[in-house]
Amino acid sequence: MKSNENWLLDESGDPVLSKHIKLTIPQKTITQRLKNKISLNYGEWFLHNQEGINWFGNDGIQGNIGRKLSELILDSQIQEYIKNDKDISEILEYKTNFLENGNYEINISISTKDDEIIEL
Protein backbone atom coordinates (compact mmCIF):
# COMPACT_ATOMS: atom_id res chain seq x y z
CA MET A 1 0.00 0.00 0.00
CA LYS A 2 1.38 3.42 -0.97
CA SER A 3 1.57 6.21 1.61
CA ASN A 4 -1.21 8.17 -0.11
CA GLU A 5 -3.61 5.21 -0.12
CA ASN A 6 -5.78 3.89 2.65
CA TRP A 7 -8.52 1.32 3.09
CA LEU A 8 -11.73 2.51 1.46
CA LEU A 9 -14.41 2.94 4.14
CA ASP A 10 -18.18 2.87 3.69
CA GLU A 11 -20.60 5.35 5.30
CA SER A 12 -20.52 3.46 8.62
CA GLY A 13 -16.70 3.53 8.73
CA ASP A 14 -16.18 -0.14 7.89
CA PRO A 15 -13.66 -1.27 5.22
CA VAL A 16 -15.19 -2.04 1.82
CA LEU A 17 -14.51 -5.67 0.96
CA SER A 18 -14.92 -7.73 -2.18
CA LYS A 19 -12.24 -10.33 -2.96
CA HIS A 20 -9.75 -8.00 -1.31
CA ILE A 21 -9.80 -4.87 0.81
CA LYS A 22 -10.33 -1.95 -1.56
CA LEU A 23 -7.96 1.01 -1.41
CA THR A 24 -8.79 4.68 -1.82
CA ILE A 25 -7.49 7.23 -4.24
CA PRO A 26 -5.30 9.96 -2.64
CA GLN A 27 -8.10 12.57 -2.45
CA LYS A 28 -10.43 10.08 -0.73
CA THR A 29 -7.66 9.21 1.76
CA ILE A 30 -7.47 12.87 2.85
CA THR A 31 -11.27 13.12 3.12
CA GLN A 32 -11.53 9.93 5.21
CA ARG A 33 -8.67 11.02 7.48
CA LEU A 34 -10.26 14.42 8.18
CA LYS A 35 -13.74 12.95 8.76
CA ASN A 36 -12.27 10.41 11.18
CA LYS A 37 -10.38 13.13 13.08
CA ILE A 38 -13.45 15.36 13.33
CA SER A 39 -15.77 12.56 14.46
CA LEU A 40 -13.33 11.18 17.06
CA ASN A 41 -14.22 12.20 20.61
CA TYR A 42 -11.29 13.51 22.67
CA GLY A 43 -9.58 10.67 24.55
CA GLU A 44 -11.60 7.96 22.75
CA TRP A 45 -8.67 6.24 21.02
CA PHE A 46 -6.37 4.59 23.56
CA LEU A 47 -3.30 4.77 21.30
CA HIS A 48 -3.60 8.57 20.94
CA ASN A 49 -5.72 9.70 23.87
CA GLN A 50 -4.91 13.39 23.25
CA GLU A 51 -6.51 13.27 19.79
CA GLY A 52 -10.09 14.16 18.91
CA ILE A 53 -12.65 16.92 19.35
CA ASN A 54 -13.98 17.43 22.87
CA TRP A 55 -17.61 16.81 21.91
CA PHE A 56 -18.92 15.32 25.18
CA GLY A 57 -16.17 15.73 27.76
CA ASN A 58 -13.66 13.27 29.11
CA ASP A 59 -11.35 12.84 32.12
CA GLY A 60 -12.85 15.73 34.07
CA ILE A 61 -12.77 18.09 31.07
CA GLN A 62 -16.20 19.52 30.30
CA GLY A 63 -17.48 18.77 26.81
CA ASN A 64 -18.67 21.34 24.32
CA ILE A 65 -22.16 20.01 23.53
CA GLY A 66 -24.70 22.05 25.48
CA ARG A 67 -22.37 24.90 26.43
CA LYS A 68 -23.05 28.53 25.51
CA LEU A 69 -19.81 28.99 23.57
CA SER A 70 -19.93 25.46 22.14
CA GLU A 71 -20.18 26.40 18.51
CA LEU A 72 -17.25 28.82 18.67
CA ILE A 73 -15.07 26.33 20.59
CA LEU A 74 -15.95 23.39 18.33
CA ASP A 75 -15.39 25.47 15.19
CA SER A 76 -11.92 26.50 16.35
CA GLN A 77 -10.97 22.90 17.24
CA ILE A 78 -12.22 21.56 13.89
CA GLN A 79 -10.48 24.29 11.91
CA GLU A 80 -7.23 23.67 13.80
CA TYR A 81 -7.36 19.95 12.92
CA ILE A 82 -7.92 20.76 9.25
CA LYS A 83 -5.26 23.47 9.03
CA ASN A 84 -2.67 21.23 10.72
CA ASP A 85 -3.21 18.35 8.28
CA LYS A 86 -0.08 17.68 6.22
CA ASP A 87 -1.99 17.63 2.90
CA ILE A 88 -4.16 20.75 3.35
CA SER A 89 -3.21 24.19 2.03
CA GLU A 90 -6.29 26.19 3.08
CA ILE A 91 -9.94 26.17 4.10
CA LEU A 92 -11.95 27.72 1.28
CA GLU A 93 -15.37 27.71 2.94
CA TYR A 94 -16.45 26.81 6.46
CA LYS A 95 -20.08 26.68 7.63
CA THR A 96 -21.42 24.96 10.72
CA ASN A 97 -24.73 25.05 12.49
CA PHE A 98 -26.16 23.65 15.71
CA LEU A 99 -29.55 22.19 14.91
CA GLU A 100 -32.45 22.31 17.38
CA ASN A 101 -32.33 18.52 17.81
CA GLY A 102 -28.75 18.74 19.12
CA ASN A 103 -27.02 17.66 15.91
CA TYR A 104 -24.07 19.62 14.55
CA GLU A 105 -24.13 20.26 10.80
CA ILE A 106 -20.74 20.79 9.12
CA ASN A 107 -20.05 21.94 5.53
CA ILE A 108 -16.41 22.55 4.66
CA SER A 109 -14.58 23.15 1.39
CA ILE A 110 -10.83 22.62 1.48
CA SER A 111 -7.93 23.01 -0.95
CA THR A 112 -5.17 20.40 -0.81
CA LYS A 113 -1.49 21.04 -1.48
CA ASP A 114 -2.07 19.33 -4.86
CA ASP A 115 -4.74 21.96 -5.69
CA GLU A 116 -7.60 19.46 -5.35
CA ILE A 117 -10.88 20.66 -3.80
CA ILE A 118 -12.41 18.50 -1.06
CA GLU A 119 -15.95 18.87 0.31
CA LEU A 120 -16.65 17.58 3.81
N, C-alpha and C positions, 0 to 999 in steps of 0.2 A: 504494500500500500504506500503510495506517495504521500509526502507531508501535506499536500493540499487536498487530499481526499479523506473521506471519513465514511463510516457506515451510513447509508441512507436510512432515515427514520421516518415512520409514518406519523400521522397526526397525534397518535397517543404516545409517541416517543419510543416506540419499539422498532428494532431493526427490520427492514424489509427483506424477506427471504424468498427465494425461489429455489433453484438448485444450489445457489451459493448466496452469501451475504452480498447485497448490492452496495456499490460505492457511490458516493456523490460526485458531482462536478465541483470544482473549486468554489464557485459562487454559492452553491447550496451548502457547502461546508461552513462558510462564514455565517450564513443565515442560521443554520442549526446551532452553531456555537453561541451566537448572540441570544437566540431564543432560550437556549438552555441556561445561560448565565442569568438572564432576566427572570426566568421562572423559578430559579433555585432560591429557596428561603435561606437566609443567613444561618450558618452553622449546620445546615442539613446534611452536607456531605462530609463524612468522617475523615476523609483523606485531606480535605481542604476546608476545615471548619471556619475559616475566616472569609470564605467566598459566599456570595449570594446577596440578594436584596433583603433588607430587614422588613419583610411584609408583616409578620405576625408577632415578632419578638422571640428572643431566645436567650438563655443564660442570664436572666435578670435585666436584659436590655429590652425596653419597651418597643413594641412593634409600631409600624406606621399606619396600619389600617385602623380607622376610627379616630385618629388624632386630627386636631384642627389644621395643622400644617402638613398633613400627610402628603398631599399632592405635590407640594413644593419639595419636600424631602425625598419622596420616591422619584420624582423627575430628576433631581440632581444625582441620585445614586445610579439611575438607569443611564443617564447621559455620560456619567463618568465611566461606567463599564464600557459603553460603546466607544467613547473617545480613546480609551486606553487599549483597545483591541489592536493587535499588531497589523491587521490588514485594512483598517479603516482610515480614510483620510479626513472625512468630515461628515457631520450630520447636516443633511440638506433641509429636512423638514421634520419637525417634532411636535406631535399633538397627542395629548392624553386627556382623559376625562374620567372622573369618578361617576359611576352610574348610581341611580337611586337604590338599586338592589344590592349595592356593595361591590359590584364588579369594577374592574379598572380597565378601561379601554385604551389601547396603545396603537398609534399609527406613526411609523417612523420611516423616513427615506434617508438612505445613507449612500455615500460615495466611497468605494474601495480605493486602495492605492493603485489598482489596475484600471481605474476609471469606470468600473461597473457600478450600476445603480441597484441597490437592494432595498426592498420594501418589507418592513416587519409589521 
